[in-house]
Amino acid sequence: GGARAIQMVVQARIIKHLLLTEVGRREQDRALAAALSDSLWLAGQEASATVTLVTEDYCITSHLDNKLDTFTERLQLFTFSEKDAITNFILDHIQCFQEEGSHGVILFLYSLICSRTIEALLNLLLTGRASPHLFNGMRHFGQDGLPLQRPLQGVLSRSDVGYLRWSREEMERGALPQLQVGSMLKTPRFPVWVCSINSSCSVLFSATRSLLSDWRAEHLFQLYYYCGQSSQDTHSHHWEASSRDGGDPEKRFPSLEMTIRTKWDGAVIAWNGTSPFY
């Protein structure tokens, strides 16, 4: 099962650390801390790692659409850029991972996901590969034109479901190339996209199957947007490909429109009586 698989990997790493040492209570704790930090450091590509712990303070405020579980709301993230610091931190909080009822496996799983990044988890779900980057293929050179010490792996093939991403905050400060979505994710096999709009996830899709295979279908088509919130209905939107927006460049456009334009540059959206949301 899932939990057992995680436990067995940790056990194997513990054995690695205990092979050459005398076994005592403190040594066992150190071995567990080292085993956990080994996996987290690798998940973070040996550059950084995140440890997730449950604290007494609530970090998330309640919402009508969310049911509190008294666990997720109290999670806090601690990020480190040195492996020794991770090991020492886990050792100082070792009871959070080994005491009965501490949810240690869940905390470790959360830590793995956050260390590898949500983008990598999303790519794993979409493409079957846990790449931490959204661009196409491999990058061997940095922005300065110099060879990278380690190539950056992006998305290598198209998937059934795509991904679109836009953040107003990132746009204002200038997004890094690693955060820009490549054409592999923008052009899936089916006209369905998971969207990250200002760090909030939603789904955009079209009932026109030929939308991504016949350029004529892109002149005028209907999109449906769904955010999963019980307080918001599914909305439909039209876009006319031949039109270009020549208005004021300082005009503030709705975030959903900006997201759609990352796929179809210059798109004009008719909201069909729905009030645009930003």
MARNU-859109 format. One record per residue (C-alpha): residue number from 0; residue in three letters; x, y, z. Coordinates in nm, 3 decimals. Example, Ala and Ser with C-alpha at 12.3 -4.5 7.8 and 13.67 -1.06 7.14 Angstrom:
BEGIN
+-----+------+---------+---------+---------+
: pos : code :       x :       y :       z :
+-----+------+---------+---------+---------+
:   0 :  Ala :   1.230 :  -0.450 :   0.780 :
:   1 :  Ser :   1.367 :  -0.106 :   0.714 :
+-----+------+---------+---------+---------+
This chain:
BEGIN
+-----+------+---------+---------+---------+
: pos : code :       x :       y :       z :
+-----+------+---------+---------+---------+
:   0 :  Gly :   0.000 :   0.000 :   0.000 :
:   1 :  Gly :   0.092 :   0.369 :  -0.024 :
:   2 :  Ala :   0.192 :   0.428 :   0.337 :
:   3 :  Arg :   0.383 :   0.101 :   0.354 :
:   4 :  Ala :   0.580 :   0.185 :   0.038 :
:   5 :  Ile :   0.692 :   0.515 :   0.191 :
:   6 :  Gln :   0.782 :   0.343 :   0.518 :
:   7 :  Met :   0.990 :   0.078 :   0.341 :
:   8 :  Val :   1.195 :   0.339 :   0.156 :
:   9 :  Val :   1.263 :   0.519 :   0.483 :
:  10 :  Gln :   1.350 :   0.190 :   0.654 :
:  11 :  Ala :   1.602 :   0.110 :   0.381 :
:  12 :  Arg :   1.770 :   0.447 :   0.428 :
:  13 :  Ile :   1.773 :   0.399 :   0.805 :
:  14 :  Ile :   1.952 :   0.066 :   0.761 :
:  15 :  Lys :   2.209 :   0.240 :   0.541 :
:  16 :  His :   2.289 :   0.484 :   0.819 :
:  17 :  Leu :   2.295 :   0.219 :   1.094 :
:  18 :  Leu :   2.520 :  -0.033 :   0.919 :
:  19 :  Leu :   2.842 :   0.125 :   1.044 :
:  20 :  Thr :   2.734 :   0.253 :   1.386 :
:  21 :  Glu :   2.649 :   0.111 :   1.726 :
:  22 :  Val :   2.277 :   0.107 :   1.779 :
:  23 :  Gly :   2.137 :   0.309 :   2.067 :
:  24 :  Arg :   1.830 :   0.525 :   2.113 :
:  25 :  Arg :   2.008 :   0.844 :   2.009 :
:  26 :  Glu :   2.170 :   0.669 :   1.712 :
:  27 :  Gln :   1.828 :   0.544 :   1.601 :
:  28 :  Asp :   1.691 :   0.897 :   1.614 :
:  29 :  Arg :   1.988 :   1.029 :   1.417 :
:  30 :  Ala :   1.947 :   0.752 :   1.159 :
:  31 :  Leu :   1.579 :   0.835 :   1.112 :
:  32 :  Ala :   1.656 :   1.206 :   1.078 :
:  33 :  Ala :   1.934 :   1.131 :   0.828 :
:  34 :  Ala :   1.712 :   0.892 :   0.630 :
:  35 :  Leu :   1.434 :   1.149 :   0.600 :
:  36 :  Ser :   1.674 :   1.429 :   0.507 :
:  37 :  Asp :   1.837 :   1.204 :   0.243 :
:  38 :  Ser :   1.507 :   1.163 :   0.060 :
:  39 :  Leu :   1.402 :   1.526 :   0.098 :
:  40 :  Trp :   1.740 :   1.654 :  -0.022 :
:  41 :  Leu :   1.719 :   1.434 :  -0.331 :
:  42 :  Ala :   1.361 :   1.545 :  -0.394 :
:  43 :  Gly :   1.482 :   1.905 :  -0.385 :
:  44 :  Gln :   1.752 :   1.820 :  -0.642 :
:  45 :  Glu :   2.025 :   1.870 :  -0.380 :
:  46 :  Ala :   1.960 :   2.244 :  -0.373 :
:  47 :  Ser :   1.695 :   2.288 :  -0.105 :
:  48 :  Ala :   1.431 :   2.095 :   0.085 :
:  49 :  Thr :   1.116 :   2.166 :   0.283 :
:  50 :  Val :   1.005 :   2.006 :   0.609 :
:  51 :  Thr :   0.635 :   2.013 :   0.696 :
:  52 :  Leu :   0.528 :   2.009 :   1.061 :
:  53 :  Val :   0.201 :   2.043 :   1.249 :
:  54 :  Thr :   0.196 :   2.340 :   1.486 :
:  55 :  Glu :  -0.053 :   2.468 :   1.741 :
:  56 :  Asp :  -0.129 :   2.779 :   1.538 :
:  57 :  Tyr :  -0.382 :   2.772 :   1.254 :
:  58 :  Cys :  -0.221 :   2.892 :   0.931 :
:  59 :  Ile :  -0.536 :   2.885 :   0.716 :
:  60 :  Thr :  -0.860 :   3.067 :   0.788 :
:  61 :  Ser :  -1.185 :   2.879 :   0.751 :
:  62 :  His :  -1.395 :   2.916 :   0.434 :
:  63 :  Leu :  -1.751 :   2.820 :   0.355 :
:  64 :  Asp :  -1.634 :   2.587 :   0.077 :
:  65 :  Asn :  -1.376 :   2.409 :   0.294 :
:  66 :  Lys :  -1.432 :   2.170 :   0.582 :
:  67 :  Leu :  -1.174 :   2.199 :   0.859 :
:  68 :  Asp :  -0.990 :   1.879 :   0.953 :
:  69 :  Thr :  -0.779 :   2.040 :   1.234 :
:  70 :  Phe :  -0.465 :   1.899 :   1.068 :
:  71 :  Thr :  -0.408 :   2.061 :   0.729 :
:  72 :  Glu :  -0.488 :   2.406 :   0.867 :
:  73 :  Arg :  -0.200 :   2.378 :   1.116 :
:  74 :  Leu :   0.073 :   2.275 :   0.871 :
:  75 :  Gln :   0.377 :   2.501 :   0.849 :
:  76 :  Leu :   0.661 :   2.480 :   0.598 :
:  77 :  Phe :   1.029 :   2.514 :   0.688 :
:  78 :  Thr :   1.270 :   2.542 :   0.394 :
:  79 :  Phe :   1.647 :   2.485 :   0.409 :
:  80 :  Ser :   1.930 :   2.525 :   0.159 :
:  81 :  Glu :   2.183 :   2.304 :   0.342 :
:  82 :  Lys :   2.142 :   1.931 :   0.402 :
:  83 :  Asp :   2.298 :   1.936 :   0.751 :
:  84 :  Ala :   2.048 :   2.201 :   0.856 :
:  85 :  Ile :   1.762 :   1.976 :   0.743 :
:  86 :  Thr :   1.899 :   1.678 :   0.936 :
:  87 :  Asn :   1.948 :   1.882 :   1.253 :
:  88 :  Phe :   1.602 :   2.037 :   1.227 :
:  89 :  Ile :   1.435 :   1.698 :   1.184 :
:  90 :  Leu :   1.640 :   1.558 :   1.473 :
:  91 :  Asp :   1.522 :   1.844 :   1.694 :
:  92 :  His :   1.161 :   1.760 :   1.601 :
:  93 :  Ile :   1.201 :   1.383 :   1.564 :
:  94 :  Gln :   0.898 :   1.316 :   1.785 :
:  95 :  Cys :   0.679 :   1.467 :   1.513 :
:  96 :  Phe :   0.772 :   1.176 :   1.286 :
:  97 :  Gln :   0.795 :   0.879 :   1.523 :
:  98 :  Glu :   0.547 :   0.918 :   1.807 :
:  99 :  Glu :   0.220 :   0.726 :   1.786 :
: 100 :  Gly :  -0.055 :   0.943 :   1.642 :
: 101 :  Ser :   0.191 :   1.200 :   1.505 :
: 102 :  His :   0.094 :   1.140 :   1.138 :
: 103 :  Gly :   0.463 :   1.107 :   1.057 :
: 104 :  Val :   0.410 :   0.938 :   0.718 :
: 105 :  Ile :   0.168 :   1.210 :   0.605 :
: 106 :  Leu :   0.407 :   1.483 :   0.720 :
: 107 :  Phe :   0.692 :   1.318 :   0.533 :
: 108 :  Leu :   0.478 :   1.287 :   0.219 :
: 109 :  Tyr :   0.383 :   1.655 :   0.241 :
: 110 :  Ser :   0.752 :   1.738 :   0.287 :
: 111 :  Leu :   0.846 :   1.536 :  -0.022 :
: 112 :  Ile :   0.583 :   1.712 :  -0.233 :
: 113 :  Cys :   0.687 :   2.058 :  -0.116 :
: 114 :  Ser :   1.057 :   1.979 :  -0.161 :
: 115 :  Arg :   1.002 :   1.857 :  -0.516 :
: 116 :  Thr :   0.758 :   2.149 :  -0.570 :
: 117 :  Ile :   0.390 :   2.148 :  -0.656 :
: 118 :  Glu :   0.483 :   2.206 :  -1.022 :
: 119 :  Ala :   0.666 :   1.872 :  -1.027 :
: 120 :  Leu :   0.368 :   1.696 :  -0.869 :
: 121 :  Leu :   0.140 :   1.859 :  -1.124 :
: 122 :  Asn :   0.365 :   1.745 :  -1.409 :
: 123 :  Leu :   0.364 :   1.394 :  -1.260 :
: 124 :  Leu :  -0.016 :   1.392 :  -1.265 :
: 125 :  Leu :  -0.036 :   1.539 :  -1.616 :
: 126 :  Thr :   0.254 :   1.372 :  -1.797 :
: 127 :  Gly :   0.373 :   1.085 :  -1.576 :
: 128 :  Arg :   0.709 :   1.256 :  -1.519 :
: 129 :  Ala :   0.785 :   1.457 :  -1.205 :
: 130 :  Ser :   0.970 :   1.739 :  -1.379 :
: 131 :  Pro :   0.996 :   2.056 :  -1.168 :
: 132 :  His :   0.993 :   2.276 :  -1.481 :
: 133 :  Leu :   0.716 :   2.368 :  -1.723 :
: 134 :  Phe :   0.913 :   2.450 :  -2.039 :
: 135 :  Asn :   0.971 :   2.211 :  -2.331 :
: 136 :  Gly :   1.261 :   1.963 :  -2.340 :
: 137 :  Met :   1.600 :   2.006 :  -2.176 :
: 138 :  Arg :   1.791 :   2.326 :  -2.107 :
: 139 :  His :   2.168 :   2.301 :  -2.107 :
: 140 :  Phe :   2.248 :   2.672 :  -2.089 :
: 141 :  Gly :   2.148 :   2.944 :  -1.843 :
: 142 :  Gln :   2.013 :   3.291 :  -1.916 :
: 143 :  Asp :   2.372 :   3.417 :  -1.926 :
: 144 :  Gly :   2.452 :   3.176 :  -2.210 :
: 145 :  Leu :   2.689 :   2.969 :  -1.998 :
: 146 :  Pro :   2.655 :   2.589 :  -1.967 :
: 147 :  Leu :   2.458 :   2.476 :  -1.663 :
: 148 :  Gln :   2.629 :   2.251 :  -1.413 :
: 149 :  Arg :   2.325 :   2.026 :  -1.433 :
: 150 :  Pro :   2.077 :   2.038 :  -1.727 :
: 151 :  Leu :   1.721 :   2.140 :  -1.643 :
: 152 :  Gln :   1.457 :   1.889 :  -1.750 :
: 153 :  Gly :   1.125 :   2.021 :  -1.869 :
: 154 :  Val :   0.825 :   1.852 :  -2.028 :
: 155 :  Leu :   0.927 :   1.601 :  -2.296 :
: 156 :  Ser :   0.595 :   1.513 :  -2.460 :
: 157 :  Arg :   0.232 :   1.618 :  -2.496 :
: 158 :  Ser :  -0.020 :   1.487 :  -2.246 :
: 159 :  Asp :  -0.394 :   1.426 :  -2.265 :
: 160 :  Val :  -0.466 :   1.723 :  -2.037 :
: 161 :  Gly :  -0.280 :   2.052 :  -2.061 :
: 162 :  Tyr :  -0.176 :   2.327 :  -1.824 :
: 163 :  Leu :  -0.202 :   2.706 :  -1.834 :
: 164 :  Arg :  -0.054 :   2.940 :  -1.578 :
: 165 :  Trp :  -0.074 :   3.313 :  -1.509 :
: 166 :  Ser :   0.001 :   3.526 :  -1.205 :
: 167 :  Arg :  -0.056 :   3.899 :  -1.183 :
: 168 :  Glu :   0.211 :   3.930 :  -0.914 :
: 169 :  Glu :   0.467 :   3.744 :  -1.128 :
: 170 :  Met :   0.377 :   3.950 :  -1.433 :
: 171 :  Glu :   0.441 :   4.272 :  -1.244 :
: 172 :  Arg :   0.784 :   4.164 :  -1.127 :
: 173 :  Gly :   0.880 :   3.965 :  -1.439 :
: 174 :  Ala :   0.839 :   3.586 :  -1.438 :
: 175 :  Leu :   1.142 :   3.360 :  -1.460 :
: 176 :  Pro :   1.173 :   3.148 :  -1.778 :
: 177 :  Gln :   1.144 :   2.831 :  -1.566 :
: 178 :  Leu :   0.792 :   2.940 :  -1.465 :
: 179 :  Gln :   0.673 :   2.992 :  -1.823 :
: 180 :  Val :   0.461 :   2.710 :  -1.964 :
: 181 :  Gly :   0.589 :   2.548 :  -2.284 :
: 182 :  Ser :   0.386 :   2.446 :  -2.588 :
: 183 :  Met :   0.383 :   2.079 :  -2.482 :
: 184 :  Leu :   0.157 :   2.163 :  -2.187 :
: 185 :  Lys :  -0.030 :   2.439 :  -2.370 :
: 186 :  Thr :  -0.125 :   2.203 :  -2.654 :
: 187 :  Pro :  -0.255 :   1.876 :  -2.505 :
: 188 :  Arg :  -0.424 :   1.597 :  -2.698 :
: 189 :  Phe :  -0.765 :   1.704 :  -2.566 :
: 190 :  Pro :  -0.890 :   2.064 :  -2.525 :
: 191 :  Val :  -0.880 :   2.048 :  -2.147 :
: 192 :  Trp :  -0.645 :   2.251 :  -1.929 :
: 193 :  Val :  -0.572 :   2.263 :  -1.559 :
: 194 :  Cys :  -0.517 :   2.632 :  -1.483 :
: 195 :  Ser :  -0.320 :   2.807 :  -1.212 :
: 196 :  Ile :  -0.455 :   3.161 :  -1.200 :
: 197 :  Asn :  -0.299 :   3.375 :  -0.928 :
: 198 :  Ser :  -0.206 :   3.049 :  -0.749 :
: 199 :  Ser :  -0.567 :   2.924 :  -0.753 :
: 200 :  Cys :  -0.642 :   2.604 :  -0.947 :
: 201 :  Ser :  -0.932 :   2.564 :  -1.190 :
: 202 :  Val :  -1.023 :   2.390 :  -1.517 :
: 203 :  Leu :  -1.075 :   2.536 :  -1.864 :
: 204 :  Phe :  -1.213 :   2.319 :  -2.144 :
: 205 :  Ser :  -1.386 :   2.317 :  -2.480 :
: 206 :  Ala :  -1.646 :   2.079 :  -2.620 :
: 207 :  Thr :  -1.490 :   2.123 :  -2.966 :
: 208 :  Arg :  -1.262 :   1.821 :  -3.004 :
: 209 :  Ser :  -1.099 :   1.962 :  -3.319 :
: 210 :  Leu :  -0.993 :   2.283 :  -3.146 :
: 211 :  Leu :  -0.628 :   2.176 :  -3.121 :
: 212 :  Ser :  -0.606 :   1.990 :  -3.452 :
: 213 :  Asp :  -0.787 :   2.220 :  -3.697 :
: 214 :  Trp :  -0.676 :   2.584 :  -3.712 :
: 215 :  Arg :  -1.013 :   2.686 :  -3.858 :
: 216 :  Ala :  -1.181 :   2.588 :  -3.531 :
: 217 :  Glu :  -0.975 :   2.853 :  -3.353 :
: 218 :  His :  -1.145 :   3.147 :  -3.525 :
: 219 :  Leu :  -1.446 :   3.137 :  -3.294 :
: 220 :  Phe :  -1.513 :   2.883 :  -3.022 :
: 221 :  Gln :  -1.661 :   2.840 :  -2.677 :
: 222 :  Leu :  -1.470 :   2.770 :  -2.359 :
: 223 :  Tyr :  -1.604 :   2.653 :  -2.024 :
: 224 :  Tyr :  -1.444 :   2.752 :  -1.698 :
: 225 :  Tyr :  -1.486 :   2.561 :  -1.372 :
: 226 :  Cys :  -1.321 :   2.641 :  -1.039 :
: 227 :  Gly :  -1.479 :   2.373 :  -0.820 :
: 228 :  Gln :  -1.623 :   2.621 :  -0.572 :
: 229 :  Ser :  -1.980 :   2.552 :  -0.467 :
: 230 :  Ser :  -2.041 :   2.927 :  -0.458 :
: 231 :  Gln :  -1.956 :   2.973 :  -0.829 :
: 232 :  Asp :  -2.137 :   2.829 :  -1.128 :
: 233 :  Thr :  -1.965 :   2.700 :  -1.441 :
: 234 :  His :  -1.921 :   2.987 :  -1.687 :
: 235 :  Ser :  -1.886 :   2.976 :  -2.064 :
: 236 :  His :  -1.679 :   3.221 :  -2.265 :
: 237 :  His :  -1.637 :   3.296 :  -2.636 :
: 238 :  Trp :  -1.316 :   3.394 :  -2.807 :
: 239 :  Glu :  -1.267 :   3.531 :  -3.159 :
: 240 :  Ala :  -0.917 :   3.453 :  -3.287 :
: 241 :  Ser :  -0.911 :   3.705 :  -3.569 :
: 242 :  Ser :  -0.962 :   3.999 :  -3.333 :
: 243 :  Arg :  -0.681 :   4.184 :  -3.159 :
: 244 :  Asp :  -0.709 :   4.414 :  -2.862 :
: 245 :  Gly :  -0.569 :   4.755 :  -2.946 :
: 246 :  Gly :  -0.687 :   4.934 :  -2.635 :
: 247 :  Asp :  -0.502 :   5.106 :  -2.357 :
: 248 :  Pro :  -0.193 :   4.899 :  -2.259 :
: 249 :  Glu :  -0.243 :   5.017 :  -1.901 :
: 250 :  Lys :  -0.593 :   4.871 :  -1.888 :
: 251 :  Arg :  -0.641 :   4.607 :  -1.621 :
: 252 :  Phe :  -0.775 :   4.287 :  -1.779 :
: 253 :  Pro :  -0.940 :   3.999 :  -1.590 :
: 254 :  Ser :  -0.694 :   3.729 :  -1.483 :
: 255 :  Leu :  -0.887 :   3.460 :  -1.671 :
: 256 :  Glu :  -0.854 :   3.657 :  -1.996 :
: 257 :  Met :  -0.480 :   3.693 :  -1.940 :
: 258 :  Thr :  -0.454 :   3.319 :  -1.877 :
: 259 :  Ile :  -0.637 :   3.236 :  -2.201 :
: 260 :  Arg :  -0.402 :   3.471 :  -2.387 :
: 261 :  Thr :  -0.101 :   3.270 :  -2.275 :
: 262 :  Lys :  -0.234 :   3.007 :  -2.516 :
: 263 :  Trp :  -0.407 :   3.227 :  -2.775 :
: 264 :  Asp :  -0.224 :   3.557 :  -2.800 :
: 265 :  Gly :  -0.453 :   3.855 :  -2.860 :
: 266 :  Ala :  -0.771 :   3.666 :  -2.771 :
: 267 :  Val :  -1.091 :   3.868 :  -2.728 :
: 268 :  Ile :  -1.335 :   3.715 :  -2.480 :
: 269 :  Ala :  -1.711 :   3.777 :  -2.476 :
: 270 :  Trp :  -1.832 :   3.717 :  -2.120 :
: 271 :  Asn :  -2.195 :   3.665 :  -2.231 :
: 272 :  Gly :  -2.348 :   3.873 :  -1.955 :
: 273 :  Thr :  -2.126 :   3.732 :  -1.679 :
: 274 :  Ser :  -1.943 :   3.991 :  -1.472 :
: 275 :  Pro :  -1.566 :   3.953 :  -1.533 :
: 276 :  Phe :  -1.378 :   3.845 :  -1.224 :
: 277 :  Tyr :  -1.023 :   3.956 :  -1.159 :
+-----+------+---------+---------+---------+
